[in-house]
């Protein structure tokens, strides 16, 4: 019985995340972009993110489309409202992968995702739709921020805004525990979740723990 309950729970979780990804990236329109493949090869044209995360790409509106697997791409640069934005395909802690906007790169990297128009909640199926006791319908915008240390393959959700909440003070204090000065600022609310970009910038600029080790003679 417990195994059956666990199976149903995991299935619900997978479906929820699938819907979330569909609404976050599945309906992207063709945009002017540059794809940087792993190995330093790049190509510029029109790209669209598919629901499976792969990129449907063509050189121009009249050319044939080519599918590029997300795992072969290092990053994508897209022009959004007059500015170039960089996206990377990152592995989340729940073993799902998602395209995230790069906000800061350094000793700690910060990424962002925006989802709008949907929310999930336990309850009976309703006219908006639903499955297995989970209902979904129109909702507000949800912005989530993810971080990791330089060199790590997975990203960790540090905070979010909208229908999904996370305890920023505890999560951030644990993640930045190697920088007591920053942890103190988080604990006394000098920095809140609204300051996540400033928090990461502070860490990258002020929390460098690397120190020269003196020799036996006292010289560096």
Backbone as JSON, one array per atom type, in Angstrom:
{
  "sequence": "XXXXXXXXXXXXXXXXXXXXXXXXXXXXXXXXXXXXXXXXXXXXXXXXXXXXXXXXXXXXXXXXXXXXXXXXXXXXXXXXXXXXXXXXXXXXXXXXXXXXXXXXXXXXXXXXXXXXXXXXXXXXXXXXXXXXXXXXXXXXXXXXXXXXXXXXXXXXXXXXXXXXXXXXXXXXXXXXXXXXXXXXXXXXXXXXXXXXXXXXXXXXXXXXXXXXXXXXXXXX",
  "N": [[0.83, -1.2, 0.0], [1.92, 1.25, 0.83], [3.91, 1.49, -1.07], [2.37, 1.84, -3.36], [1.14, 4.29, -2.79], [3.39, 5.92, -2.75], [4.18, 5.71, -5.42], [2.03, 6.94, -6.75], [2.23, 9.52, -5.69], [4.76, 10.35, -6.68], [4.19, 10.26, -9.39], [2.25, 12.26, -9.61], [3.86, 14.43, -8.92], [5.68, 14.47, -11.03], [3.97, 15.06, -13.16], [3.05, 17.58, -12.42], [5.43, 19.14, -12.49], [6.0, 18.86, -15.19], [3.84, 20.23, -16.4], [4.42, 22.75, -15.4], [6.86, 23.33, -16.65], [6.04, 23.35, -19.3], [4.44, 25.65, -19.38], [6.32, 27.52, -18.81], [8.31, 27.4, -20.76], [7.33, 26.23, -23.04], [5.76, 27.57, -24.94], [7.2, 29.42, -26.3], [7.93, 31.8, -28.77], [9.35, 31.97, -32.12], [12.5, 33.42, -32.0], [15.06, 35.83, -32.59], [18.28, 34.65, -32.22], [21.42, 33.46, -30.86], [23.02, 30.43, -30.87], [25.24, 28.75, -28.84], [27.17, 26.1, -29.15], [28.49, 23.3, -27.29], [31.93, 23.19, -27.36], [32.59, 25.43, -28.62], [31.43, 26.21, -31.06], [29.24, 28.3, -32.88], [26.01, 29.53, -33.94], [23.79, 31.63, -35.68], [20.41, 32.71, -35.86], [16.95, 31.96, -36.12], [15.3, 30.87, -33.28], [13.47, 28.51, -31.24], [12.23, 27.37, -28.19], [11.43, 24.1, -27.45], [8.89, 21.98, -25.92], [10.21, 19.83, -24.77], [12.61, 20.85, -24.12], [14.57, 20.91, -26.06], [15.94, 22.7, -28.91], [14.36, 24.24, -31.57], [15.51, 25.26, -34.59], [16.31, 27.61, -37.16], [17.99, 29.13, -39.95], [16.86, 31.36, -41.2], [13.58, 32.77, -41.87], [12.75, 31.37, -44.11], [14.19, 29.05, -44.33], [14.98, 25.52, -43.75], [14.08, 23.77, -40.75], [16.12, 22.8, -37.93], [16.7, 20.53, -35.31], [18.19, 21.01, -32.24], [19.69, 19.31, -29.65], [19.2, 19.94, -26.21], [21.2, 19.24, -24.39], [23.53, 19.46, -25.83], [24.11, 22.06, -26.04], [25.82, 24.92, -24.95], [25.07, 27.51, -24.22], [22.46, 29.96, -24.83], [21.93, 32.95, -26.51], [19.6, 35.5, -26.51], [17.72, 38.17, -27.94], [15.9, 40.33, -26.07], [13.47, 42.63, -25.83], [15.21, 44.62, -26.7], [17.58, 44.11, -25.35], [20.32, 41.87, -24.83], [19.98, 38.62, -23.63], [21.12, 35.86, -21.71], [20.74, 32.35, -21.69], [20.86, 29.25, -19.97], [20.89, 25.68, -19.87], [19.98, 24.04, -17.16], [20.44, 21.67, -14.52], [18.1, 20.87, -12.11], [17.65, 20.42, -8.54], [15.76, 18.44, -8.2], [16.18, 16.64, -10.15], [15.09, 17.33, -12.59], [15.41, 19.23, -15.64], [15.94, 22.55, -16.88], [15.59, 25.51, -18.85], [17.2, 28.41, -17.87], [17.44, 31.86, -17.11], [20.47, 33.64, -17.15], [21.67, 35.53, -14.54], [23.75, 36.41, -12.81], [27.17, 35.57, -12.94], [29.87, 33.92, -11.39], [31.84, 33.28, -8.47], [29.68, 32.37, -7.1], [26.79, 31.51, -8.87], [23.87, 32.99, -10.28], [20.59, 32.37, -11.28], [17.48, 32.69, -13.13], [13.96, 32.13, -13.4], [10.82, 32.61, -15.03], [7.4, 32.19, -14.67], [4.06, 32.21, -15.76], [0.49, 32.5, -15.42], [-0.54, 30.09, -14.35], [-1.34, 27.88, -11.66], [-0.91, 25.46, -9.04], [-2.74, 23.35, -6.85], [-3.77, 21.3, -4.07], [-6.77, 19.38, -4.21], [-10.19, 18.84, -5.34], [-11.01, 17.96, -8.76], [-11.64, 20.63, -11.01], [-13.47, 23.06, -13.0], [-11.48, 24.33, -14.33], [-9.66, 22.44, -14.85], [-7.78, 19.46, -14.0], [-6.11, 16.81, -12.14], [-5.94, 13.63, -10.69], [-6.73, 14.5, -8.05], [-5.34, 16.85, -7.89], [-5.65, 20.25, -8.57], [-5.63, 22.78, -11.09], [-5.25, 26.08, -12.41], [-5.86, 29.44, -13.67], [-3.41, 31.74, -12.6], [-1.23, 33.99, -10.79], [1.93, 35.57, -11.56], [4.98, 33.75, -11.24], [8.15, 34.01, -10.06], [11.26, 32.56, -9.9], [14.39, 32.08, -8.29], [17.57, 30.65, -8.76], [20.56, 29.15, -7.56], [24.05, 28.28, -7.61], [27.32, 27.04, -6.67], [30.36, 27.95, -8.27], [31.32, 25.74, -10.8], [29.67, 23.65, -10.01], [27.22, 21.31, -11.11], [24.47, 21.14, -10.65], [21.63, 23.22, -9.8], [20.22, 25.19, -7.15], [17.15, 26.09, -5.71], [16.81, 29.21, -4.38], [15.06, 31.22, -3.64], [11.7, 32.49, -4.2], [9.04, 34.28, -5.88], [5.62, 35.05, -5.76], [3.06, 32.66, -6.26], [4.38, 30.54, -5.15], [6.33, 29.9, -2.35], [9.31, 30.29, -0.35], [11.44, 29.73, 2.44], [13.54, 32.15, 2.72], [15.49, 33.23, 4.49], [16.47, 31.08, 6.07], [17.31, 29.26, 4.04], [19.2, 30.77, 2.56], [21.04, 31.45, 4.55], [22.12, 28.97, 5.15], [23.22, 28.24, 2.66], [25.19, 30.2, 2.23], [26.92, 29.82, 4.32], [29.67, 29.77, 4.67], [30.46, 32.34, 4.81], [30.39, 34.3, 7.29], [29.88, 37.05, 7.78], [28.08, 37.78, 5.79], [25.99, 36.03, 6.36], [25.15, 37.06, 8.82], [24.07, 39.5, 7.98], [21.93, 38.57, 6.54], [20.46, 37.26, 8.53], [19.78, 39.38, 10.27], [18.15, 40.75, 8.65], [19.13, 42.75, 7.04], [19.6, 42.11, 4.47], [17.05, 40.86, 2.47], [14.83, 38.52, 0.77], [14.18, 40.03, -1.41], [16.51, 41.2, -2.09], [18.17, 39.47, -3.44], [19.94, 39.52, -5.65], [21.83, 41.43, -4.84], [22.81, 40.1, -2.63], [24.17, 37.89, -3.76], [26.07, 39.28, -5.28], [27.46, 40.54, -3.19], [28.58, 38.31, -1.9], [30.26, 37.29, -3.95], [32.07, 39.39, -4.24], [32.94, 40.17, -1.68], [33.36, 37.99, 0.0], [35.54, 36.35, -0.36], [37.39, 33.65, 0.55], [39.94, 32.89, 0.15], [43.25, 32.82, 1.14], [46.67, 33.81, 1.41], [49.22, 31.51, 2.3], [51.53, 31.63, 4.84], [55.09, 31.08, 4.72], [57.66, 29.07, 6.39], [59.54, 30.93, 7.09], [58.11, 33.13, 7.41], [57.49, 34.7, 5.28], [55.39, 35.4, 2.41]],
  "CA": [[0.0, 0.0, 0.0], [2.81, 2.39, 0.91], [4.58, 1.61, -2.37], [1.4, 2.4, -4.29], [0.99, 5.71, -2.47], [4.61, 6.58, -3.18], [4.16, 5.77, -6.87], [1.05, 7.96, -7.13], [2.8, 10.82, -5.32], [5.83, 10.67, -7.63], [3.56, 10.52, -10.68], [1.68, 13.6, -9.52], [4.96, 15.39, -8.91], [6.23, 14.54, -12.38], [3.0, 15.75, -14.0], [3.05, 18.99, -12.02], [6.62, 19.79, -13.02], [5.87, 18.88, -16.64], [2.97, 21.35, -16.74], [5.11, 23.98, -15.08], [7.84, 23.58, -17.69], [5.31, 23.69, -20.52], [3.99, 27.03, -19.32], [7.46, 28.43, -18.71], [9.14, 27.46, -21.95], [6.77, 25.49, -24.15], [5.06, 28.37, -25.91], [8.08, 30.45, -26.8], [7.87, 32.07, -30.2], [10.65, 32.1, -32.77], [13.21, 34.65, -31.66], [16.43, 35.95, -33.08], [19.17, 34.16, -31.16], [22.68, 32.8, -31.2], [23.23, 29.2, -30.11], [26.64, 28.39, -28.64], [27.27, 24.67, -28.87], [29.68, 22.9, -26.55], [33.01, 23.05, -28.33], [32.83, 26.79, -29.12], [30.77, 26.48, -32.33], [28.03, 29.1, -32.7], [25.18, 29.73, -35.12], [22.79, 32.67, -35.43], [19.21, 32.59, -36.67], [15.69, 32.01, -35.39], [15.19, 29.7, -32.42], [12.28, 28.32, -30.42], [12.4, 26.32, -27.2], [10.37, 23.11, -27.47], [8.46, 21.53, -24.6], [11.18, 18.88, -24.21], [13.85, 21.56, -23.82], [15.41, 21.02, -27.25], [15.77, 23.94, -29.65], [14.02, 24.19, -32.99], [16.3, 26.39, -35.08], [16.52, 27.77, -38.6], [18.83, 30.3, -40.24], [15.95, 32.47, -41.48], [12.18, 32.34, -41.92], [12.51, 30.54, -45.29], [15.05, 27.87, -44.33], [14.5, 24.32, -43.05], [14.38, 23.76, -39.31], [16.98, 21.77, -37.37], [16.53, 20.36, -33.87], [19.42, 20.88, -31.47], [19.43, 18.78, -28.31], [19.59, 20.89, -25.16], [22.43, 18.8, -23.76], [24.68, 19.79, -26.69], [24.22, 23.52, -26.09], [26.43, 25.56, -23.79], [24.21, 28.64, -23.84], [21.73, 30.64, -25.9], [21.76, 34.39, -26.3], [18.42, 36.0, -27.2], [17.43, 39.59, -27.78], [14.6, 40.53, -25.44], [13.14, 44.03, -25.61], [16.36, 45.48, -26.97], [18.79, 43.72, -24.62], [20.69, 40.47, -25.0], [19.87, 37.8, -22.43], [21.75, 34.55, -21.86], [20.04, 31.24, -21.06], [21.58, 27.99, -19.88], [20.05, 24.52, -19.53], [20.53, 23.63, -15.88], [19.83, 20.57, -13.79], [17.58, 21.26, -10.81], [17.89, 19.44, -7.5], [14.79, 17.35, -8.29], [16.59, 15.85, -11.32], [14.56, 17.89, -13.82], [16.27, 20.24, -16.25], [15.16, 23.68, -17.33], [16.31, 26.69, -19.33], [17.16, 29.49, -16.9], [18.13, 33.09, -17.51], [21.67, 33.92, -16.37], [21.65, 36.86, -13.94], [25.11, 36.68, -12.34], [28.11, 34.44, -12.97], [31.04, 34.19, -10.58], [32.05, 32.2, -7.51], [28.3, 31.88, -7.02], [26.02, 31.88, -10.05], [22.46, 33.23, -10.02], [19.74, 32.16, -12.45], [16.11, 33.12, -12.9], [12.9, 31.63, -14.29], [9.54, 33.29, -14.88], [6.25, 31.4, -15.1], [2.84, 32.97, -15.55], [-0.79, 31.98, -15.91], [-0.96, 28.78, -13.86], [-0.94, 27.5, -10.31], [-1.33, 24.12, -8.66], [-3.15, 23.25, -5.45], [-4.5, 20.06, -3.81], [-8.21, 19.55, -4.16], [-10.94, 18.1, -6.36], [-10.93, 18.49, -10.11], [-12.59, 21.7, -11.21], [-13.72, 23.38, -14.41], [-10.24, 24.79, -14.96], [-8.87, 21.26, -15.18], [-7.14, 18.88, -12.83], [-5.77, 15.41, -12.3], [-5.57, 12.88, -9.49], [-6.86, 15.25, -6.82], [-4.63, 18.12, -7.98], [-6.34, 21.16, -9.46], [-4.81, 23.87, -11.59], [-6.05, 27.11, -13.07], [-5.14, 30.68, -13.88], [-2.82, 32.29, -11.4], [-0.34, 35.1, -11.04], [3.27, 35.26, -12.03], [5.91, 33.16, -10.28], [9.56, 34.19, -10.42], [12.13, 31.77, -9.02], [15.83, 32.28, -8.42], [18.36, 29.45, -8.49], [21.98, 29.44, -7.4], [25.02, 27.22, -7.33], [28.71, 27.47, -6.62], [31.1, 27.78, -9.51], [31.76, 24.38, -11.05], [28.63, 22.68, -9.69], [26.33, 21.05, -12.24], [23.08, 21.33, -10.25], [21.28, 24.49, -9.2], [19.39, 25.1, -5.96], [16.23, 27.22, -5.62], [17.1, 29.97, -3.17], [13.87, 31.96, -3.26], [10.72, 32.66, -5.27], [8.03, 35.31, -5.66], [4.36, 34.68, -6.39], [2.25, 31.65, -5.57], [5.26, 29.56, -4.52], [7.18, 30.61, -1.4], [10.4, 29.52, 0.24], [12.04, 30.44, 3.55], [14.81, 32.67, 2.21], [16.49, 33.45, 5.55], [17.11, 29.81, 6.4], [17.98, 28.68, 2.87], [20.36, 31.57, 2.22], [22.02, 31.35, 5.63], [22.8, 27.69, 4.99], [24.01, 28.21, 1.43], [26.32, 31.12, 2.35], [27.43, 29.64, 5.68], [31.12, 29.99, 4.74], [30.71, 33.78, 4.92], [29.63, 34.73, 8.48], [29.45, 38.44, 7.67], [26.88, 37.79, 4.95], [24.93, 35.34, 7.1], [24.64, 38.0, 9.81], [23.23, 40.46, 7.27], [20.69, 37.87, 6.18], [19.73, 36.98, 9.75], [19.21, 40.61, 10.84], [17.28, 41.27, 7.59], [19.73, 43.78, 6.19], [19.27, 41.57, 3.15], [15.9, 39.96, 2.4], [14.78, 37.85, -0.52], [14.12, 41.05, -2.46], [17.88, 41.64, -2.36], [18.95, 38.28, -3.79], [21.06, 39.85, -6.54], [22.84, 42.09, -4.01], [23.41, 39.06, -1.77], [25.14, 37.14, -4.56], [27.17, 40.19, -5.6], [28.24, 40.71, -1.97], [29.37, 37.11, -1.7], [31.31, 37.18, -4.97], [33.05, 40.47, -4.11], [33.41, 40.41, -0.32], [33.48, 36.79, 0.82], [36.61, 35.48, -0.86], [38.07, 33.05, 1.7], [41.29, 32.49, -0.23], [44.3, 33.6, 1.8], [48.03, 33.3, 1.2], [49.73, 30.74, 3.43], [52.93, 32.03, 5.09], [56.12, 30.04, 4.77], [58.3, 28.93, 7.7], [60.3, 32.13, 7.4], [57.16, 34.23, 7.64], [57.2, 35.4, 4.03], [54.26, 34.82, 1.68]],
  "C": [[0.86, 1.25, 0.0], [3.53, 2.62, -0.42], [3.65, 2.23, -3.4], [1.22, 3.9, -4.06], [2.2, 6.5, -2.95], [4.64, 6.75, -4.69], [3.21, 6.86, -7.36], [1.61, 9.35, -6.84], [3.86, 11.26, -6.32], [5.26, 10.99, -9.0], [2.94, 11.91, -10.69], [2.76, 14.66, -9.61], [5.52, 15.57, -10.31], [5.29, 15.31, -13.3], [2.99, 17.24, -13.7], [4.24, 19.71, -12.63], [6.55, 19.88, -14.53], [5.0, 20.04, -17.08], [3.67, 22.67, -16.51], [6.11, 24.34, -16.16], [7.16, 23.96, -18.99], [4.93, 25.17, -20.51], [5.16, 27.99, -19.25], [8.24, 28.51, -20.01], [8.46, 26.9, -23.19], [6.13, 26.32, -25.24], [5.89, 29.54, -26.4], [7.92, 30.59, -28.31], [9.27, 32.1, -30.78], [11.26, 33.45, -32.45], [14.59, 34.64, -32.29], [17.37, 35.55, -31.96], [20.46, 33.62, -31.74], [22.83, 31.6, -30.28], [24.73, 28.92, -30.05], [26.69, 26.92, -28.24], [28.51, 24.4, -28.03], [30.78, 22.58, -27.54], [33.27, 24.34, -29.07], [32.31, 27.06, -30.53], [29.5, 27.28, -32.07], [27.31, 29.27, -34.02], [24.08, 30.71, -34.76], [21.61, 32.53, -36.38], [17.98, 32.76, -35.83], [15.53, 30.73, -34.57], [13.92, 29.7, -31.61], [12.53, 27.17, -29.47], [11.19, 25.39, -27.24], [10.02, 22.67, -26.06], [9.42, 20.54, -23.96], [12.52, 19.53, -23.91], [14.77, 21.7, -25.01], [15.06, 22.3, -28.02], [15.46, 23.67, -31.11], [14.6, 25.44, -33.63], [16.32, 26.42, -36.61], [17.25, 29.09, -38.85], [17.99, 31.54, -40.51], [14.55, 31.9, -41.64], [11.89, 31.4, -43.08], [13.3, 29.23, -45.29], [14.42, 26.72, -43.56], [14.91, 24.36, -41.58], [15.29, 22.59, -38.95], [16.75, 21.71, -35.87], [17.89, 20.16, -33.21], [19.07, 20.39, -30.07], [19.99, 19.73, -27.26], [20.94, 20.53, -24.54], [23.69, 19.12, -24.55], [24.97, 21.29, -26.71], [24.83, 24.06, -24.8], [25.56, 26.69, -23.28], [23.51, 29.18, -25.08], [21.65, 32.11, -25.54], [20.6, 34.87, -27.15], [18.26, 37.49, -26.96], [16.01, 39.75, -27.25], [14.41, 42.01, -25.13], [14.38, 44.92, -25.7], [17.63, 45.12, -26.22], [19.06, 42.23, -24.83], [20.67, 39.75, -23.66], [20.44, 36.42, -22.71], [20.96, 33.51, -21.07], [20.93, 30.0, -21.06], [20.63, 26.89, -19.42], [20.65, 23.88, -18.29], [19.73, 22.5, -15.26], [19.39, 21.04, -12.42], [17.8, 20.12, -9.81], [16.93, 18.26, -7.56], [15.01, 16.49, -9.52], [15.9, 16.27, -12.62], [15.53, 18.93, -14.35], [15.41, 21.34, -16.85], [16.08, 24.78, -17.85], [16.11, 27.82, -18.33], [17.94, 30.69, -17.42], [19.32, 33.33, -16.58], [21.59, 35.36, -15.86], [23.04, 37.28, -13.5], [25.94, 35.42, -12.49], [29.37, 34.84, -12.22], [31.31, 33.01, -9.67], [30.73, 31.57, -7.11], [27.54, 32.4, -8.23], [24.55, 32.03, -9.66], [21.68, 33.14, -11.32], [18.29, 32.49, -12.09], [15.16, 32.43, -13.87], [11.61, 32.38, -13.98], [8.45, 32.4, -15.44], [5.01, 32.22, -14.83], [1.62, 32.18, -16.02], [-1.23, 30.64, -15.37], [-0.55, 28.61, -12.4], [-1.47, 26.11, -10.03], [-1.72, 24.12, -7.18], [-3.86, 21.93, -5.25], [-5.99, 20.34, -3.75], [-8.88, 18.77, -5.27], [-10.74, 18.74, -7.72], [-11.99, 19.57, -10.28], [-12.72, 22.02, -12.69], [-12.47, 23.88, -15.11], [-9.38, 23.62, -15.4], [-8.26, 20.69, -13.93], [-6.85, 17.43, -13.06], [-5.44, 14.83, -10.95], [-5.69, 13.64, -8.19], [-6.09, 16.54, -6.8], [-5.37, 19.0, -8.96], [-5.37, 22.23, -9.94], [-5.7, 24.86, -12.32], [-5.21, 28.35, -13.25], [-4.61, 31.23, -12.58], [-1.91, 33.44, -11.76], [0.99, 34.64, -11.58], [4.11, 34.67, -10.89], [7.32, 33.32, -10.82], [10.4, 33.42, -9.41], [13.58, 32.06, -9.32], [16.57, 31.02, -7.98], [19.83, 29.85, -8.4], [22.79, 28.16, -7.34], [26.41, 27.81, -7.24], [29.38, 27.18, -7.96], [31.6, 26.34, -9.66], [30.74, 23.31, -10.74], [27.67, 22.53, -10.87], [24.87, 21.31, -11.91], [22.87, 22.73, -9.68], [20.26, 24.27, -8.08], [18.47, 26.31, -5.91], [16.45, 27.93, -4.29], [15.91, 30.78, -2.7], [12.93, 32.08, -4.45], [9.71, 33.72, -4.87], [6.76, 34.9, -6.39], [3.63, 33.65, -5.57], [3.1, 30.62, -4.82], [6.22, 30.31, -3.6], [8.26, 29.68, -0.86], [11.01, 30.36, 1.35], [13.44, 30.9, 3.15], [15.86, 32.75, 3.31], [17.21, 32.16, 5.9], [17.91, 29.24, 5.24], [19.26, 29.44, 2.54], [21.44, 31.48, 3.29], [22.8, 30.05, 5.53], [23.71, 27.69, 3.77], [25.29, 29.05, 1.56], [27.02, 30.99, 3.7], [28.94, 29.83, 5.8], [31.47, 31.47, 4.79], [29.87, 34.35, 6.07], [29.11, 36.15, 8.39], [28.15, 38.54, 6.87], [25.71, 37.11, 5.67], [24.32, 36.27, 8.14], [23.7, 39.01, 9.16], [21.9, 39.85, 6.86], [19.83, 37.64, 7.41], [19.08, 38.24, 10.35], [18.37, 41.37, 9.81], [17.8, 42.54, 6.94], [19.5, 43.42, 4.73], [18.05, 40.66, 3.3], [15.87, 39.31, 1.02], [14.65, 38.82, -1.69], [15.51, 41.52, -2.89], [18.77, 40.5, -2.86], [20.12, 38.6, -4.72], [22.18, 40.53, -5.76], [23.55, 41.09, -3.11], [24.49, 38.3, -2.54], [26.33, 38.02, -4.92], [28.07, 40.41, -4.38], [29.15, 39.5, -1.75], [30.54, 37.05, -2.68], [32.41, 38.22, -4.79], [33.68, 40.55, -2.73], [33.74, 39.15, 0.48], [34.55, 35.83, 0.3], [37.42, 34.97, 0.32], [39.51, 32.65, 1.41], [42.31, 33.41, 0.43], [45.65, 32.97, 1.52], [48.52, 32.61, 2.47], [51.2, 31.11, 3.65], [53.86, 30.85, 5.13], [56.71, 30.01, 6.17], [59.06, 30.19, 8.09], [59.41, 33.35, 7.63], [56.84, 35.02, 6.39], [56.05, 34.69, 3.33], [54.76, 34.08, 0.44]]
}
